[in-house]
């Protein structure tokens, strides 16, 4: 019985140590989540306007627009954004479960996030770019570099489609794995409302060509900041659940320890009484 009590006490200490770690990670994730959420919400209006501008320019260009025409028989490019760390529930696995079944053998990959790089570097698809550890302090140089890779492959007609796979931040408790087509551009259907025509200088084609890198970089930036906020939300939820489970486990182990201790005391009292009766 003594050995059993010792084992239970050792397990309680082990679970308490684990709970301290999960509590600390929950606090860190909560702190990062606030900043990441603000950054994601601040970025959305800019990219909505950017998309509307690109769509308006595309309507002006018509048949001369090489970025709206479909390309058959070409390899697709997937930009897959995952986390840089684990312990975030199903955050990383959900994005891979969504993307991997869609990838043909000739697909190209741009992996963003350490987990994305690790996932695809040992798989048959060709990696066009690897970016680990960039999400928390993402800057315009990184997104511009990714946009440059995409445009080079597109202009050389090596790829026929470009897809962005990221996790959309809905609420701190809800995140959705999302796949968005970036190229070729899909123009929104007209709502029948006549709009004031926009005048572009020097020409719609020139403005469009200069705006395409901004559009691609902006989409990547938006996907990364949404994914980073989702990662922190998923990690906070996972660590909160782990802390609660550890607390429940400690309560159950403490109950078992008290029962074992009471049983040991009862046994000792029984032996004392039996010994006393034997001497009388």
N, C-alpha and C positions, 0 to 999 in steps of 0.2 A: 504493500500500500504506500510506503514511503517513497519508493521509486516512482510510482504513478503520480504522486503529488509533485515530485520534483520535475517530472516531465511536463506536467500541466503548467507549473509555474514558469518553466523555461519557455513554453509555447506562448504564454501570455506576454512575456517580455518581448518575444520576437514579433508578435502581432502589433504590440504597442509601438515598436520601432518602425514597423512598416507603415502604421497609421500616421506617424509623425511625418514620414516622407510624402505620403499621399496628401496630407493636409497642406504641406509646404508647396507641393506642385499645384494644388487647387488654388492657393492664394496667388501664386505666380501667374497661372493661366487667367485668373480673374482680372489681375492688373493689366496683363497684355491684351485681354479681350476688350477692355474699355477703349484703349487706344486704337486697336485694330478696327473696332466697330465704327468709331468716329472717322477713321481714314476711309473706310469703305463707303460710308454714307456721304462723305464729302466728295468722293470721286464720281459718284453716279451721275449727277447733273451734267458734268463735263462730257462724259462719254455718251450720254443720251443726245446731247447737242451735236457731238462729233458724228454720230451715226446718222442723224437727220441730215446733216450737211452732205455727207457722202452719198446718201440716197438721192438728195436733190441734184447733186452733180451728175450722178449716174443717169438720171432722167434727161439731162441736157445732152449727154454724150451719145446715147442711143447705141447704134451698131458699132461705133468706133471704140466702145469700151471693152477692153480685153479682160476686165476683172469681173464681168457679169456673165460672159459666155461660158457655158459648160464645156469641160474637157473630158472626153471618154478615153479609157484605156491608159490613163496616167495614174501614177502612184499617189495615194492620199498622204497628207502630212497631218499628224496629230500632235498638238501641244498639250502635254499631260502635266497637270499641276497637282502635286501631292505635298505632304508635310516633310519637315526636316527631322522630326522625331516621332517616336511611337507613343504608346500609352495614351492614345486618343480614341479609344473605342474602335468603331468601324470606319473612322474617317478615311484612312488610307486604303483599306481593302475595298471600300465601296466604289471608289473612283476606278480602281483596276478591274473590278467585276463588271463595271459598266463599259469600259473601253476595250478590254482585251478581246471579248467575243466579236467585236466589230472590225478588228484589224486583219486585213489580208496579208499574205506573205510578203508583199512588196511595199508595205506601209513604211513610212518614215516617221521618226519620233524626235520631238524636242522635249526633253525631260526637265522639269523644273521642280526642285525640292529633292533633298537627299534620298527619300524613300522612293521617289520616282526614278531617280538615276540608278539606284541599286536594283530596282525591279526590272528595268529594261536592259541593263548592260549585260545580263546573262541570258537574254532572249533573242530570237532570230531576227527581230526587226532592226533596221538600220537607224542609228542614233545620229541626228544631224547637229545636236547641241545638248550639252549637259550643264545645268545651273543648280548647284546645291548651296543652301545657306543664304539665299538672296531675298527671301520673302519678307523677313522682319524689317530690313533696311533697304527695300527695293528703291532703285533710282532710275532716272530716265536713260542713263547710258546702257544699262542692262536691257531694258525693254527695246531701245533703239537697235541694239545688236541683234536681238531676236527677230525684230521686224526686218532687218537687213537680210538675215538668213532666209526668211520666208520669201521676201521679194526676189532674191537671187534665184531661188529654186523655181519660183513661179515664172519669172521673166525668161528663164532658160527652158521653160516648158518641161521641167522634170517632174512636176507634181500637177495633179488635176483638181485637188480639193485641199482645203485647210480647215481643220476642226480644232476647237479649243475645248479641252475637258478640264473642268474646275468644279469646286464645291461652292454652291451659292449659299450665302449666309441669310437665313430667314429670321431666326430668333436665336438667342443663346442656347436654346434647347433643340432647335431644328436646323438641320443643314441638308441641302439637296445636291447630290451629284448631278452635274449638268453638262450637256454636250452642245456646243454652239458652232454653227458653220460660219467661218470668217470669209472664205473665198471658195467659189465665186460668190459675189454679192447677190443676195436675194432682195430684190426691191419690194418695198411694201406696196400693197394694192392701194390705188387711189380711193379716197373717201368721197369723191365727187365734189368736194369743196374747192372752188377756184382760189388759188393762192397768188399773192403778189409775186411776180417773177423776180428772181434774184439776178443781179448783174455781176458777173465775175470778170476780173481783170488780172492778167491779160486775156485769158480765155478759160472756159470751163475745163478743157482738157489739161491745161497747164496747172490750174489750181487743183484739179483732181489728182494729178500725178504727184504733186507735192504733198497732198493731204493723205494719200494712201499709206505712207510710212507712219504718219501720226495715228491714223485709224488702227493699223495693226498693233503698233506699240501701245495705244490706248486700250485696246481690247485685252492685250496680255496683262497690262497693269491692273485693269479692273478685275480680271480673273484671279490674279495673284493676291490682291488685297482682300477679295471676297473669300478666297480659300484660306488665307491666313487667319482671318476672323473666325471662319468656320472651324479651323483646327483648334484655336484656343477655346472656343465654345465646347467642342467635342471633348477636349482634354479636361476642361473644368468639370463637365458632367461625369466623365469617367472617373476622375479622381474623387469627386464627391460621393459617387456610388461606392468606390473602393473604401473610402473612409467610413461610410455608414456600415458596410459589410464587416470591416475590421472591428468597429465598435460593437456590433452584434456578436461577433465571434468572441471578443473579450468578455462580454457579458455571459455567454454560454460557457466559456472556459472557467470563468470565476465561479459560476454555479457548480460546475463539476469539481473544481478545487475545494470549495466549501463542503460539498457532500463527501468527498474523499477524506477531508480533514475531520469531519464529524464522525465518519465511519472509523477512522483511526483512533479517535478519542474514545469512542464507544467500545472498541475492541480492547483498548488498554484498561478501561474501567472494568470491563468484564473479566479480564485476566487478573486484575488486582483483587476483585471480589472473590473470584474462584480460589485464588491463592490464600486469601484470608480465611475462607470457609474450610479449606483443607487443613489449616493449622489449628482449628478449634476442635 
